[in-house]
Amino acid sequence: MSMTSSGPNRLPARAERGNFNRFTRSPVSRLAWALAALLVVTLGCARQETSELEDLQSVSLVSSGSELPQTMKYIESDERFEMNEFRDKVNSGLNRFMSTRSGPSGEWKKPELVETLPQAVREAPIFSQLGEDSFSGNDAWYVQETWWIEKVASRIARSYPIFNHEYHLQLALAEATDEEKEQWQESKNLLVEVVARLNPDLSRENPDASTMSEVEQLARAMELFDWTVRNVQLAEPEPWPTPDSLDQAALISDPADDAWPAAVGAKGPGYVRFPWQTLTYGKGDWLERAEVFSRLCRASGLSAAVLAVNATDENSARPYQEWIPAVLIGGELYLFDTRLGLPISGETPGSIATLSAVVNNPKLLAKLDLTDETGNSFKYPVGADELSGLIALVSAGPESVSQRMREVTGALTGDFRIELATEVDALAERFRGLPGIESVAMWHVPWSVHLFREQVGIANNKAQFDPEVRAKLAWQPENEFYVDNFVLFRTARNMYLRGEFESDRSERKRSALSYYFAFMYTDEDISDVETNSEVQERLGVRKRAGQDVNNFQVQLAYLKGNMNLIRADAAFFLALAHYENGYPQPALNWLDRMPGLDLEFRWEPWRSYQKGRAYEASGNYADAAAEYSRDHSAQRHGSLIRAGWMKDLIERDSGSRP
């Protein structure tokens, strides 16, 4: 079997990947934020192409008798429009559908599992509104995020490059016979062969063609997890507010010491961003990662939960301390750590640990403790003493268990069929009685984000005349507003999440790559935007009739700052898009350009990890290890472990040579 010069166990070079499955699966303006909130800066707001206008006209939401399919066409459209307009149109279309249906499709009752939510959540309006049939607020964005989740899951199921699992591939190749390697050449999914080799206890039997075997399930979980950790850059989590800090952290109220933090607008772990925001901004803490991963699993037919241990602070309102997402396969819970960005390794190299294995051998977790070259220690946060009485948390928000979403799910057909409703009681039952699981509960995070964001909305209105509240929301302009107000950037994210990386000139259809490249504004473009009408015209920005000149200049100054941010974001996502499209080297090229484009170094914490992934995918383990070692993001602990993986491959490579 032919091997490349980069190692005796490598499969055909990536430049010749066509006949082998592994290669074909393929400064914001410092203006007062109140002005930023009031200005709807629609950068590039001119319509995109004539054909896209025609597409948009064809999905009018006023067609009599076809409200639901027309609304779903709007969901899938490339056009994003302004955020409030998008939300209102989608919710209005869904409400029209509800008003024209003949009646409820069946009896609905509140799931029993929701009664396990903390009392403060059960007392919130979102809880009492589960049985209502009207759509409002976040409902439109929930439908959008579910569409995205299912598109990503579907794309991963169709094709996912094996080079995303280079370490596991090389370990499997080292054990495989020449005959097996020849057979793997014909495999429809090489990762399945790798997983079967490294996890021999899993069954490959698949008596029902409509389901996946245990080996296929674990391979799919690995792919979904890998996509999550590459596409959601790990942010430092907010600490759970203590009674002493709650008063200062609350946005607009004077909370009691035992108040539910999210309900008073105090930031906390996991509930700062909705999943659609995590996907749009490409950032999230480890719990927001866990929610995206859990949703991807559910969309792929896998059962996932977030395991939690008992909270250690008796004076805190925190009901538990989340530990790790786990996927149920063959009666065992396989562990994927979104904080490390790695699955937990089992007894043998390359295997994935189960909860049973970790309980029986806590040293599997202790092995994750390490010290870097500067003497900094990284201790794994869960030890043997905390592995008893675990809680399995089901990740599902209020929309997914509501009557209205069940009605819509039942009416969706064909290409628009997505699962907006979740049978959480049935899902919870799968985790009850499993070894090591003491109880099952509904995870508060997908509910707490609603309470937190409601307070943020109220605070945004109050902040216009309250400097103290305004100061507490100073994080929004540089983290959210500049994207929320940039319509075409959100269009590019929509295309990225749908996997549209190639333009179609015959249909005059652009791609995520072409949009991101168009956002590579020159320094001259940025410096001239306040004075050059031609630049303004090209960006689709015009002075509105009757608009005050000073107001327009403020708008342009805000725009100028945003252009710096958008350019940096676009460069980073260009790198990710090239990698996602199967080309690590162009990804590296864009990552190398980032320091000259990301003037505030906003993406710098995550650049080393992404460079490491691109080097690893190219078979350059030495440079990959070096980049992982340079990672000083919130994922440093996991990146150091991954650097060790690369060093292991280098040693295996050198040891196998004559």
C-alpha positions as CSV (number, residue, x, y, z in Angstrom):
1,M,0.0,0.0,0.0
2,S,1.5,3.4,-1.0
3,M,2.5,5.7,1.8
4,T,3.7,9.3,1.8
5,S,7.0,10.5,3.0
6,S,5.5,12.1,6.1
7,G,5.2,8.8,7.8
8,P,5.0,5.0,7.2
9,N,1.4,4.8,8.3
10,R,0.0,7.7,6.2
11,L,-2.7,7.0,3.6
12,P,-2.5,8.6,0.1
13,A,-1.4,12.2,0.0
14,R,-4.1,14.8,0.4
15,A,-3.3,16.3,-3.0
16,E,-4.5,12.9,-4.5
17,R,-7.6,12.4,-2.3
18,G,-10.2,12.1,-5.0
19,N,-10.4,8.2,-4.9
20,F,-10.4,7.8,-1.2
21,N,-13.2,8.5,1.2
22,R,-11.1,10.2,3.9
23,F,-10.3,13.0,1.5
24,T,-13.6,13.5,-0.2
25,R,-15.8,13.8,2.8
26,S,-15.3,16.7,2.7
27,P,-11.4,49.5,17.0
28,V,-15.3,49.4,17.4
29,S,-16.2,53.1,17.8
30,R,-16.0,54.1,21.4
31,L,-19.3,56.1,21.1
32,A,-21.8,55.8,23.8
33,W,-23.4,52.4,23.3
34,A,-26.9,54.0,23.5
35,L,-26.2,55.6,20.1
36,A,-25.0,52.2,18.9
37,A,-28.3,50.6,20.1
38,L,-30.4,53.2,18.4
39,L,-28.5,53.2,15.1
40,V,-29.4,50.4,12.7
41,V,-26.3,50.4,10.6
42,T,-27.1,48.2,7.7
43,L,-23.7,47.9,6.1
44,G,-24.0,46.9,2.5
45,C,-27.8,47.2,2.7
46,A,-28.2,47.5,-1.0
47,R,-29.8,44.3,-2.4
48,Q,-27.4,41.6,-3.4
49,E,-28.3,40.4,-6.9
50,T,-31.4,40.6,-9.1
51,S,-31.8,36.9,-8.8
52,E,-31.9,37.1,-5.0
53,L,-34.5,39.8,-5.2
54,E,-36.6,37.5,-7.3
55,D,-36.0,34.7,-4.9
56,L,-37.1,36.9,-2.0
57,Q,-40.3,38.0,-3.9
58,S,-41.1,34.4,-4.4
59,V,-41.2,33.7,-0.7
60,S,-43.8,36.4,0.2
61,L,-45.4,35.7,3.5
62,V,-48.8,36.8,2.5
63,S,-49.8,33.9,0.2
64,S,-53.2,32.7,1.3
65,G,-53.3,29.1,2.6
66,S,-49.6,28.5,2.5
67,E,-48.4,30.4,5.5
68,L,-46.2,27.7,6.9
69,P,-44.2,26.7,3.8
70,Q,-43.8,30.3,2.9
71,T,-42.4,31.1,6.3
72,M,-40.0,28.2,6.1
73,K,-38.9,29.4,2.7
74,Y,-38.1,32.6,4.4
75,I,-36.1,30.7,7.1
76,E,-34.0,29.1,4.4
77,S,-33.6,32.2,2.3
78,D,-30.1,33.8,1.9
79,E,-31.6,37.1,2.8
80,R,-31.4,38.0,6.5
81,F,-32.8,41.5,6.6
82,E,-32.6,43.6,9.8
83,M,-33.0,41.4,12.9
84,N,-36.3,42.8,14.1
85,E,-37.8,42.5,10.7
86,F,-36.7,38.9,10.4
87,R,-38.1,38.1,13.8
88,D,-41.4,39.8,13.2
89,K,-42.0,38.3,9.8
90,V,-41.3,34.8,10.9
91,N,-43.4,35.0,14.0
92,S,-46.2,36.6,12.1
93,G,-46.1,33.8,9.5
94,L,-46.2,31.2,12.2
95,N,-49.1,33.0,13.9
96,R,-51.0,33.0,10.7
97,F,-50.5,29.3,10.3
98,M,-51.8,28.7,13.8
99,S,-54.9,30.8,13.1
100,T,-55.8,29.0,9.9
101,R,-55.3,25.4,11.0
102,S,-58.4,23.3,11.8
103,G,-57.5,22.8,15.4
104,P,-54.8,21.2,17.7
105,S,-53.4,18.1,16.2
106,G,-53.8,16.3,19.5
107,E,-53.9,16.7,23.3
108,W,-50.9,18.5,24.7
109,K,-49.7,18.3,28.2
110,K,-46.7,19.8,30.0
111,P,-43.8,17.3,30.2
112,E,-43.2,16.0,33.6
113,L,-39.5,16.7,33.4
114,V,-40.0,20.4,33.4
115,E,-41.1,20.2,37.0
116,T,-37.4,19.4,37.9
117,L,-36.4,22.9,36.9
118,P,-35.4,25.3,39.7
119,Q,-38.4,27.0,41.2
120,A,-37.3,30.5,40.0
121,V,-37.5,29.2,36.4
122,R,-40.9,27.6,37.0
123,E,-42.2,30.9,38.3
124,A,-41.1,32.8,35.1
125,P,-43.6,33.7,32.3
126,I,-41.8,31.4,29.9
127,F,-42.9,28.5,32.0
128,S,-46.6,29.4,32.2
129,Q,-46.7,30.2,28.5
130,L,-45.7,26.7,27.3
131,G,-49.3,25.8,26.4
132,E,-50.0,29.0,24.5
133,D,-50.3,28.9,20.7
134,S,-49.0,32.3,19.8
135,F,-45.4,33.0,18.6
136,S,-43.3,35.9,19.7
137,G,-39.8,36.9,20.9
138,N,-37.2,34.3,20.4
139,D,-39.4,31.8,18.6
140,A,-38.3,33.0,15.2
141,W,-34.7,32.6,16.1
142,Y,-35.3,29.2,17.7
143,V,-36.7,28.0,14.3
144,Q,-33.7,29.5,12.6
145,E,-31.2,27.9,14.9
146,T,-32.9,24.5,14.6
147,W,-32.7,24.8,10.8
148,W,-29.0,25.5,11.2
149,I,-28.4,22.7,13.6
150,E,-30.2,20.2,11.3
151,K,-28.3,21.5,8.2
152,V,-24.9,21.1,10.0
153,A,-25.9,17.6,11.3
154,S,-27.0,16.5,7.8
155,R,-23.8,17.8,6.2
156,I,-21.7,16.0,8.7
157,A,-23.6,12.8,8.1
158,R,-23.0,13.1,4.3
159,S,-19.3,13.9,4.4
160,Y,-16.8,14.8,7.1
161,P,-13.0,14.7,6.4
162,I,-11.1,12.0,8.2
163,F,-8.2,14.5,8.6
164,N,-10.2,16.0,11.5
165,H,-9.4,12.8,13.4
166,E,-5.7,12.4,12.4
167,Y,-4.5,11.2,15.8
168,H,-7.1,8.4,15.9
169,L,-6.5,7.5,12.3
170,Q,-2.8,7.1,12.8
171,L,-3.3,5.0,15.9
172,A,-5.7,2.7,14.0
173,L,-3.4,2.4,11.0
174,A,-0.5,1.4,13.3
175,E,-2.5,-1.6,14.4
176,A,-4.1,-2.5,11.1
177,T,-2.9,-5.2,8.8
178,D,-2.0,-4.5,5.1
179,E,-5.2,-6.4,4.1
180,E,-7.3,-4.2,6.4
181,K,-5.7,-1.1,5.0
182,E,-6.7,-2.2,1.5
183,Q,-10.2,-2.8,2.7
184,W,-10.4,0.6,4.3
185,Q,-9.7,2.1,0.9
186,E,-13.2,1.1,-0.1
187,S,-14.9,2.2,3.1
188,K,-17.8,4.7,2.8
189,N,-16.7,6.2,6.1
190,L,-13.2,5.5,7.2
191,L,-13.8,6.9,10.7
192,V,-16.1,4.0,11.3
193,E,-13.2,1.6,10.6
194,V,-11.0,3.6,12.9
195,V,-13.5,3.7,15.8
196,A,-14.1,-0.1,15.4
197,R,-10.4,-0.7,15.6
198,L,-9.8,1.5,18.7
199,N,-13.0,0.6,20.5
200,P,-13.4,-3.1,20.0
201,D,-16.2,-3.6,22.5
202,L,-18.6,-1.7,20.3
203,S,-21.0,-3.7,18.1
204,R,-20.9,-3.3,14.3
205,E,-24.2,-5.1,14.0
206,N,-27.0,-3.1,12.5
207,P,-30.2,-5.1,12.4
208,D,-32.3,-2.1,11.4
209,A,-31.1,-0.3,8.3
210,S,-32.8,2.9,9.5
211,T,-30.5,3.1,12.5
212,M,-26.8,3.3,13.1
213,S,-24.7,0.6,14.7
214,E,-22.9,1.4,17.9
215,V,-19.7,1.9,16.1
216,E,-21.4,4.3,13.7
217,Q,-23.0,6.2,16.5
218,L,-19.7,6.8,18.3
219,A,-18.1,7.9,15.0
220,R,-20.9,10.3,14.4
221,A,-20.7,11.7,17.9
222,M,-16.9,12.3,17.4
223,E,-17.7,14.2,14.2
224,L,-20.4,16.3,15.8
225,F,-18.1,17.1,18.7
226,D,-15.2,17.9,16.5
227,W,-17.3,20.3,14.5
228,T,-18.5,22.0,17.7
229,V,-15.1,22.6,19.2
230,R,-13.7,23.9,15.9
231,N,-16.6,26.3,15.2
232,V,-17.4,27.6,18.7
233,Q,-14.3,29.3,19.9
234,L,-14.0,28.7,23.7
235,A,-14.6,31.8,25.8
236,E,-13.9,32.1,29.5
237,P,-17.1,31.2,31.3
238,E,-18.7,33.8,33.6
239,P,-18.6,32.7,37.2
240,W,-21.8,31.8,39.0
241,P,-22.8,35.0,40.9
242,T,-22.4,34.7,44.6
243,P,-24.7,36.4,47.1
244,D,-22.0,39.0,47.7
245,S,-21.6,39.8,44.0
246,L,-25.2,39.5,42.9
247,D,-26.2,43.1,43.7
248,Q,-23.4,44.5,41.5
249,A,-24.0,42.0,38.8
250,A,-27.7,42.5,38.5
251,L,-28.7,44.8,35.6
252,I,-31.7,46.8,36.8
253,S,-33.0,45.4,40.1
254,D,-32.1,45.2,43.8
255,P,-32.0,41.4,44.1
256,A,-32.4,39.3,47.2
257,D,-29.4,37.3,48.2
258,D,-31.0,34.1,47.0
259,A,-32.3,35.5,43.7
260,W,-31.9,33.5,40.5
261,P,-29.0,35.2,38.8
262,A,-30.4,35.0,35.3
263,A,-33.7,36.5,36.4
264,V,-32.0,39.7,37.5
265,G,-29.7,40.0,34.5
266,A,-26.5,38.8,36.2
267,K,-24.2,37.0,33.8
268,G,-23.4,33.3,34.6
269,P,-22.0,30.2,33.0
270,G,-23.8,28.9,30.0
271,Y,-26.7,31.3,29.7
272,V,-25.3,34.5,28.2
273,R,-26.0,33.5,24.6
274,F,-28.8,31.7,22.9
275,P,-27.5,28.9,20.6
276,W,-28.3,31.0,17.5
277,Q,-26.0,33.7,19.0
278,T,-23.3,31.2,19.7
279,L,-23.4,30.0,16.1
280,T,-23.7,33.5,14.7
281,Y,-20.8,35.0,16.7
282,G,-18.7,31.8,16.6
283,K,-17.9,32.0,20.3
284,G,-19.2,30.5,23.5
285,D,-18.2,29.1,26.9
286,W,-17.9,25.4,27.5
287,L,-21.6,25.1,28.5
288,E,-22.8,26.9,25.4
289,R,-20.6,24.5,23.5
290,A,-22.3,21.6,25.3
291,E,-25.7,22.9,24.3
292,V,-24.8,23.1,20.7
293,F,-23.2,19.6,20.8
294,S,-26.3,18.2,22.5
295,R,-28.6,19.7,19.9
296,L,-26.4,18.3,17.1
297,C,-26.6,14.9,18.7
298,R,-30.4,15.1,18.9
299,A,-30.7,16.2,15.3
300,S,-28.6,13.1,14.4
301,G,-30.7,10.6,16.3
302,L,-28.2,10.3,19.2
303,S,-29.2,10.7,22.9
304,A,-27.0,13.2,24.8
305,A,-27.1,14.7,28.3
306,V,-24.9,16.9,30.3
307,L,-23.6,15.2,33.5
308,A,-23.5,17.3,36.7
309,V,-22.2,16.9,40.2
310,N,-23.6,18.3,43.3
311,A,-22.9,22.0,43.8
312,T,-20.2,22.6,46.4
313,D,-21.3,26.1,47.6
314,E,-24.1,25.7,50.0
315,N,-24.7,29.5,50.1
316,S,-25.2,29.7,46.3
317,A,-28.5,29.3,44.4
318,R,-26.7,27.1,41.9
319,P,-28.5,23.7,41.9
320,Y,-25.6,21.7,40.6
321,Q,-22.2,21.9,38.9
322,E,-22.1,20.8,35.3
323,W,-19.3,18.5,34.4
324,I,-19.4,17.0,30.9
325,P,-21.6,16.1,27.9
326,A,-22.2,12.4,27.5
327,V,-23.6,10.4,24.6
328,L,-25.6,7.2,25.2
329,I,-24.4,4.4,23.0
330,G,-25.1,0.7,23.7
331,G,-26.1,1.3,27.4
332,E,-22.9,3.3,28.1
333,L,-22.3,7.0,28.4
334,Y,-19.3,8.1,26.3
335,L,-17.6,11.3,27.6
336,F,-16.9,14.4,25.5
337,D,-15.3,17.3,27.3
338,T,-16.3,20.7,25.8
339,R,-13.9,22.5,28.2
340,L,-10.9,20.6,27.0
341,G,-12.2,20.4,23.4
342,L,-11.4,16.7,23.5
343,P,-13.1,13.4,24.2
344,I,-11.9,11.7,27.4
345,S,-9.4,9.0,26.5
346,G,-10.1,5.4,27.6
347,E,-7.8,2.7,28.9
348,T,-6.1,2.2,25.5
349,P,-4.7,5.0,23.3
350,G,-7.4,6.4,21.0
351,S,-10.4,4.9,22.7
352,I,-13.2,7.0,24.1
353,A,-13.9,6.6,27.8
354,T,-17.3,5.7,29.2
355,L,-18.7,6.8,32.5
356,S,-18.4,3.3,33.8
357,A,-14.7,3.1,32.9
358,V,-14.0,6.4,34.6
359,V,-15.9,5.4,37.7
360,N,-14.0,2.1,37.9
361,N,-10.7,3.8,37.1
362,P,-10.6,7.5,38.2
363,K,-7.0,7.6,37.1
364,L,-8.3,8.1,33.6
365,L,-9.3,11.6,34.8
366,A,-6.2,12.1,37.0
367,K,-4.0,11.4,33.9
368,L,-5.4,14.7,32.5
369,D,-3.6,16.7,35.1
370,L,-0.5,18.3,33.7
371,T,2.1,21.1,34.0
372,D,3.2,23.3,31.1
373,E,6.8,24.3,30.3
374,T,6.4,27.5,32.5
375,G,5.4,25.5,35.6
376,N,1.7,26.3,35.4
377,S,-0.5,23.5,36.6
378,F,-3.7,22.3,35.0
379,K,-5.8,20.0,37.2
380,Y,-8.8,18.3,35.9
381,P,-11.9,19.8,37.8
382,V,-13.6,16.5,38.6
383,G,-12.0,13.7,40.7
384,A,-12.9,10.3,42.1
385,D,-14.8,11.8,45.1
386,E,-17.3,13.5,42.8
387,L,-18.2,10.6,40.6
388,S,-21.0,9.3,42.7
389,G,-24.6,10.5,42.5
390,L,-24.3,12.1,39.1
391,I,-27.2,14.1,37.6
392,A,-28.1,13.6,33.9
393,L,-29.3,16.9,32.5
394,V,-31.5,17.0,29.4
395,S,-30.8,20.0,27.2
396,A,-34.1,21.4,25.8
397,G,-35.4,24.9,26.0
398,P,-39.0,26.1,26.5
399,E,-39.7,26.4,22.8
400,S,-38.9,22.7,22.2
401,V,-41.5,21.5,24.8
402,S,-44.2,24.0,23.9
403,Q,-47.5,23.2,22.3
404,R,-47.0,25.7,19.5
405,M,-43.7,24.1,18.3
406,R,-45.3,20.7,18.5
407,E,-48.1,21.9,16.2
408,V,-45.6,23.4,13.7
409,T,-43.4,20.2,13.7
410,G,-46.4,18.1,12.9
411,A,-47.3,20.2,9.9
412,L,-43.8,20.4,8.4
413,T,-43.1,18.1,5.5
414,G,-40.5,17.3,2.8
415,D,-37.4,19.5,2.7
416,F,-38.8,21.7,5.4
417,R,-39.2,18.9,7.9
418,I,-37.2,19.8,11.1
419,E,-37.8,18.6,14.6
420,L,-38.8,21.7,16.5
421,A,-40.4,19.7,19.4
422,T,-38.6,17.4,21.8
423,E,-40.2,14.5,23.7
424,V,-38.1,15.2,26.8
425,D,-39.8,12.7,29.1
426,A,-39.0,9.9,26.7
427,L,-35.4,11.2,26.3
428,A,-35.0,11.4,30.1
429,E,-36.2,7.8,30.5
430,R,-33.2,6.6,28.5
431,F,-30.8,7.9,31.2
432,R,-32.7,6.7,34.2
433,G,-31.2,3.7,35.9
434,L,-27.9,3.9,34.1
435,P,-24.9,3.0,36.3
436,G,-23.6,6.1,38.1
437,I,-26.7,8.2,37.3
438,E,-28.6,9.1,40.5
439,S,-31.2,11.4,39.0
440,V,-32.4,13.0,35.7
441,A,-33.5,16.6,35.4
442,M,-34.2,19.3,32.9
443,W,-31.1,21.5,32.4
444,H,-31.8,25.1,33.5
445,V,-29.4,26.7,31.0
446,P,-31.6,26.7,27.9
447,W,-34.3,28.3,30.1
448,S,-32.1,30.7,32.1
449,V,-30.8,32.3,28.9
450,H,-34.4,33.5,28.3
451,L,-34.6,35.1,31.7
452,F,-31.2,36.7,31.2
453,R,-31.9,38.1,27.7
454,E,-35.2,39.5,28.9
455,Q,-33.4,41.5,31.5
456,V,-30.8,42.6,28.9
457,G,-33.7,43.9,26.7
458,I,-35.2,45.9,29.5
459,A,-31.8,47.2,30.5
460,N,-31.1,48.3,26.9
461,N,-34.1,50.6,27.1
462,K,-33.2,52.0,30.5
463,A,-29.6,52.5,29.6
464,Q,-30.4,55.3,27.3
465,F,-30.9,57.6,30.3
466,D,-29.1,55.6,33.1
467,P,-25.3,55.7,32.9
468,E,-24.9,52.9,35.5
469,V,-27.0,50.5,33.5
470,R,-25.2,51.6,30.4
471,A,-21.8,50.8,31.9
472,K,-23.0,47.3,32.8
473,L,-23.9,46.7,29.2
474,A,-20.6,48.0,27.8
475,W,-19.8,44.4,26.5
476,Q,-22.6,44.4,23.9
477,P,-21.3,46.8,21.2
478,E,-18.0,45.0,20.6
479,N,-19.5,41.5,21.0
480,E,-23.0,41.7,19.4
481,F,-24.3,45.0,18.0
482,Y,-21.8,45.2,15.2
483,V,-22.8,41.8,13.9
484,D,-26.5,42.2,14.6
485,N,-26.6,45.4,12.6
486,F,-24.6,44.1,9.7
487,V,-27.1,42.3,7.4
488,L,-24.7,40.9,4.8
489,F,-22.4,39.5,7.5
490,R,-25.3,37.5,8.9
491,T,-26.1,36.3,5.4
492,A,-22.5,35.0,5.1
493,R,-22.9,33.2,8.5
494,N,-26.1,31.7,7.3
495,M,-24.4,30.4,4.2
496,Y,-21.4,29.1,6.2
497,L,-23.7,27.1,8.6
498,R,-25.5,25.7,5.6
499,G,-22.2,24.6,4.1
500,E,-22.4,26.8,1.0
501,F,-18.7,27.4,0.3
502,E,-18.8,27.4,-3.5
503,S,-20.3,30.2,-5.7
504,D,-22.5,29.4,-8.6
505,R,-21.9,31.9,-11.4
506,S,-24.6,30.4,-13.6
507,E,-27.2,31.2,-11.0
508,R,-25.4,34.4,-9.9
509,K,-25.3,32.9,-6.4
510,R,-22.6,33.9,-4.0
511,S,-21.1,31.8,-1.2
512,A,-19.9,32.3,2.3
513,L,-16.3,32.5,1.0
514,S,-17.1,35.2,-1.6
515,Y,-19.0,37.2,1.0
516,Y,-16.2,37.0,3.6
517,F,-13.6,38.0,0.9
518,A,-15.8,41.0,0.0
519,F,-15.5,42.2,3.7
520,M,-11.7,42.5,3.3
521,Y,-11.9,46.3,3.4
522,T,-8.7,48.2,2.7
523,D,-7.3,50.7,5.2
524,E,-8.1,53.4,2.7
525,D,-11.8,52.2,2.5
526,I,-12.0,52.5,6.3
527,S,-10.2,55.8,6.6
528,D,-12.3,57.4,3.8
529,V,-15.7,56.2,4.8
530,E,-16.6,59.4,6.7
531,T,-15.7,61.7,3.8
532,N,-15.9,59.7,0.6
533,S,-19.4,59.4,-0.9
534,E,-18.2,56.8,-3.4
535,V,-17.1,54.5,-0.5
536,Q,-20.3,55.1,1.3
537,E,-22.3,54.3,-1.9
538,R,-20.3,51.1,-2.4
539,L,-21.1,50.0,1.2
540,G,-24.8,50.8,0.6
541,V,-24.9,53.6,3.2
542,R,-26.9,56.8,2.3
543,K,-28.0,59.8,4.3
544,R,-31.8,59.3,4.8
545,A,-34.2,62.0,3.8
546,G,-34.5,64.5,6.6
547,Q,-31.7,62.9,8.6
548,D,-29.7,65.4,10.6
549,V,-26.1,65.9,9.3
550,N,-24.6,65.4,12.8
551,N,-26.6,62.2,13.2
552,F,-25.4,60.9,9.9
553,Q,-21.7,61.7,10.8
554,V,-22.2,59.7,14.1
555,Q,-23.6,56.8,12.0
556,L,-20.5,57.0,9.7
557,A,-18.1,57.1,12.7
558,Y,-19.8,54.0,14.2
559,L,-19.7,52.3,10.8
560,K,-16.0,53.1,10.5
561,G,-15.3,51.2,13.8
562,N,-17.5,48.3,12.7
563,M,-15.5,47.9,9.5
564,N,-12.4,47.1,11.5
565,L,-14.3,44.5,13.5
566,I,-16.1,42.9,10.5
567,R,-12.8,42.7,8.5
568,A,-11.2,40.8,11.4
569,D,-14.2,38.5,11.8
570,A,-14.4,37.8,8.1
571,A,-10.7,36.9,7.9
572,F,-11.0,34.4,10.8
573,F,-14.2,32.9,9.3
574,L,-12.5,32.7,5.8
575,A,-9.8,30.5,7.4
576,L,-12.5,28.3,9.0
577,A,-14.5,28.2,5.8
578,H,-11.5,27.0,3.7
579,Y,-10.7,24.4,6.3
580,E,-14.4,23.3,6.4
581,N,-14.3,23.0,2.6
582,G,-11.4,20.6,2.9
583,Y,-8.4,22.9,2.3
584,P,-6.1,23.3,5.4
585,Q,-3.3,25.3,3.5
586,P,-5.5,28.3,2.5
587,A,-6.8,28.2,6.1
588,L,-3.3,28.6,7.3
589,N,-2.6,31.4,4.9
590,W,-5.5,33.4,6.2
591,L,-4.6,32.7,9.8
592,D,-1.1,34.0,9.2
593,R,-2.6,37.2,7.8
594,M,-4.8,37.8,10.9
595,P,-2.4,40.0,12.9
596,G,-2.5,42.6,10.2
597,L,-6.2,42.5,9.9
598,D,-7.3,41.9,13.5
599,L,-6.1,45.3,14.9
600,E,-7.5,44.7,18.3
601,F,-6.4,41.1,18.5
602,R,-9.9,40.0,19.3
603,W,-9.4,36.6,17.6
604,E,-5.8,36.1,18.6
605,P,-6.6,33.8,21.6
606,W,-8.0,31.2,19.2
607,R,-5.6,31.6,16.3
608,S,-3.0,29.1,17.6
609,Y,-5.5,26.3,18.1
610,Q,-6.9,26.8,14.6
611,K,-3.4,26.8,13.1
612,G,-2.6,23.7,15.0
613,R,-5.7,22.0,13.5
614,A,-4.7,23.0,10.0
615,Y,-1.1,21.7,10.5
616,E,-2.4,18.5,12.0
617,A,-4.8,18.0,9.1
618,S,-1.8,18.4,6.7
619,G,0.2,15.8,8.6
620,N,2.7,18.4,10.0
621,Y,2.7,17.2,13.6
622,A,5.7,19.2,14.8
623,D,4.2,22.5,13.8
624,A,0.8,21.4,15.1
625,A,2.3,20.6,18.5
626,A,4.1,23.9,18.6
627,E,0.9,25.8,17.8
628,Y,-1.1,23.9,20.4
629,S,1.6,24.7,23.0
630,R,1.2,28.4,22.1
631,D,-2.6,28.3,22.7
632,H,-3.3,30.6,25.7
633,S,-7.1,30.6,25.2
634,A,-9.6,29.2,27.6
635,Q,-8.9,25.8,26.0
636,R,-5.2,25.8,26.8
637,H,-5.4,22.7,29.0
638,G,-7.0,20.7,26.2
639,S,-4.6,22.1,23.6
640,L,-1.6,21.0,25.7
641,I,-3.0,17.5,25.8
642,R,-3.5,17.6,22.1
643,A,0.1,18.8,21.7
644,G,1.1,15.6,23.6
645,W,-0.9,13.6,21.0
646,M,1.1,15.1,18.2
647,K,4.4,14.4,20.0
648,D,3.2,10.8,20.4
649,L,2.6,10.5,16.7
650,I,6.1,12.0,15.9
651,E,7.7,9.4,18.3
652,R,5.7,6.6,16.7
653,D,6.7,7.8,13.2
654,S,10.4,7.9,14.1
655,G,10.3,4.6,15.9
656,S,8.8,2.8,13.0
657,R,11.5,3.8,10.6
658,P,14.4,1.4,9.8
